[in-house]
């Protein structure tokens, strides 16, 4: 008795506990928030579906806006300062990021490294 394929539904994974930065605070220009805030998330991941033309204009150290596109399909993307989509985020905290964005929070993705078509980012609160 093996399992069947299921009947539709959402392909996205269930939300997981966010990666909370215990040292994040409200001071300075870094990632901030209040203690025990589920939206204080910091995560390092690689962009997916990278747009090569947009990636050519990005350098390590650049900050990209993290934007939720309601679709369908729902997408969490990064955009450069001109509004061009650089790539999408499909990290383990994706659903938590989306929920927090829908509740008014804003995130940025700092470009850490670019190698070929791979772009590594650190996502955190604006």
Beta strands, then each sheet from edge to edge (+ up, - down):
strand 1: 43-46
strand 2: 63-69
strand 3: 75-79
strand 4: 85-88
strand 5: 107-115
strand 6: 118-125
sheet 1: 1+ 6- 5+ 2- 3+ 4-
end
